[in-house]
Amino acid sequence: MKTLGYDQPLYILPFDHRGSFVTKMFGWHGLRAAAGVKGFIDFAVGRTVFWDPLVNFLSKKTSRDAAGAEIARRYREFVEIFEHARPS
């Protein structure tokens, strides 16, 4: 019988999801450090990173397009940090 599942090392970077990933437990330095670890292949971003643009849109302080652009900018920032830190 074949065993199912992932059989390679799996690394998980914890972070405090109650506040901004940028200012809490690990920050950008943690993402950079983890990206350089063999076996660390991806990352997750908590909803609090996108909270302010959504609140501003819902309270009509900003447009839907502006909120979407800010969410995209924030996500892209994570992607760029991760990609630049990964070994070639």
Secondary structure, 3 states (H helix, E strand, C coil): CCCCCCCCCCCCCCCCCCCCCCCCCCHHHHHHHHHCCCCCCCCCCCHHHHHHHHHHHHCCCCCHHHHHHHHHHHHHHHHHHHHHHCCC
